[in-house]
Amino acid sequence: MLDRLNAYRIMWVMVMYDLPTETKKERRIASLFRKAILADGFTMFQFSMYIRHCNSRENAEVHIRRVKKLLPEHGSIGILTVTDKQFGEIELFYGRKQAEKPDTPQQLELF
């Protein structure tokens, strides 16, 4: 089990997007996209950047496929996957003050 949950196997999926919001219809589409990725377990990391913790690359690919099914017709969307080890190297700042890193969710595995 230790091999299953190491920092190189656990993945973070990041979804970054810039969607048009000039018309009421575009704002609605952007809002629906945001709500759908939130419903899939993503959390806001920064404005228009959402992250999701996944126990494995396979699990990450499931969520990536879900995001791809939600892609709006217009706008720019990026999907990035990094290992927990890589994500752990992030340096966060609020202005010049260093901020705490987000917590890694603790997940229970049942057999």
Helices and strands as residue ranges (DSSP letters): E 11-18, H 24-39, E 43-46, E 49-54, H 57-70, E 76-83, H 84-87, E 93-94, E 97-98
